Amino acid sequence: MTHVESAHLVELALRNATPTDADAEALRHVEQCDRCRDELDMLTRLVTAARTSEAADLPTPPPERVWRLIIREVSRERGMPQPPQHPWEGDGSG
């Protein structure tokens, strides 16, 4: 059995183009093939999630103090001099 190519399944999930005869043939195959149907379902969910996301759904960068703590820890692990600690850091409140 020849499966529908992943790139074609992506195009079907995106639904950006006018359907063609090849699309109809691919969809007939998808109806009969669990593997292709599962991949198309997953891609369709992904496209829907991407198209309905809003700015509030996007990750935000961590605060500057988190980056400083990461740099300090990496420097410590590599035996490099650590950047200076500010008085408000290291008090366990952040």
C-alpha positions in Angstrom: 0.0 0.0 0.0 1.4 3.4 -0.9 0.8 5.9 1.8 0.1 9.6 1.3 3.3 11.6 1.6 3.7 13.6 4.7 4.0 16.8 2.7 0.7 16.1 1.0 -0.9 15.5 4.4 0.4 18.8 5.6 -1.2 20.5 2.6 -4.5 18.8 3.3 -4.3 19.8 7.0 -3.6 23.5 6.0 -6.5 23.6 3.5 -4.9 26.6 1.8 -5.4 25.5 -1.8 -8.4 24.5 -3.9 -8.8 20.7 -3.6 -7.5 18.7 -6.5 -8.1 15.2 -7.8 -4.9 14.1 -6.1 -6.3 15.5 -2.8 -9.5 13.5 -3.3 -7.5 10.4 -4.0 -5.4 11.0 -0.9 -8.5 11.5 1.3 -9.9 8.2 0.0 -6.7 6.5 1.1 -6.8 8.3 4.4 -10.3 6.9 5.0 -8.9 3.3 4.7 -5.5 3.8 6.3 -5.1 4.2 10.1 -1.5 5.4 9.8 -2.3 8.2 7.3 -5.6 9.1 9.1 -3.7 9.4 12.5 -1.1 11.6 10.9 -3.6 13.8 9.2 -5.6 14.1 12.4 -2.5 15.1 14.3 -1.5 17.7 11.7 -5.1 19.1 11.6 -5.1 19.5 15.4 -1.7 21.2 15.1 -2.9 23.6 12.4 -6.0 24.4 14.4 -4.0 25.1 17.5 -1.6 27.4 15.7 -4.3 29.3 13.9 -6.3 29.9 17.1 -3.4 30.9 19.3 -3.3 34.4 20.7 -0.4 36.5 22.1 -1.3 35.4 25.6 -0.7 31.8 24.6 2.9 32.5 23.7 5.7 31.8 26.2 7.2 34.8 27.9 10.8 35.2 28.7 11.9 34.5 32.2 12.8 37.5 34.4 16.3 38.9 34.2 17.1 37.4 37.7 16.5 33.9 36.4 19.0 34.5 33.5 21.5 35.7 36.1 21.1 32.6 38.2 21.5 30.4 35.2 24.7 32.2 34.2 26.0 31.9 37.7 25.2 28.2 37.9 26.8 27.4 34.5 29.8 29.5 35.4 30.2 27.5 38.7 29.9 24.2 36.9 32.5 25.1 34.4 34.9 26.5 37.0 34.7 30.0 35.6 34.6 33.1 37.8 31.0 33.8 38.8 29.4 37.2 38.1 28.9 39.4 41.1 25.8 38.7 43.2 23.6 41.7 43.9 22.2 42.2 47.4 18.7 41.4 46.3 19.8 38.0 44.9 20.3 35.0 47.0 17.8 35.9 49.8 15.5 33.1 48.6 12.7 35.5 47.8 12.8 35.2 44.1 
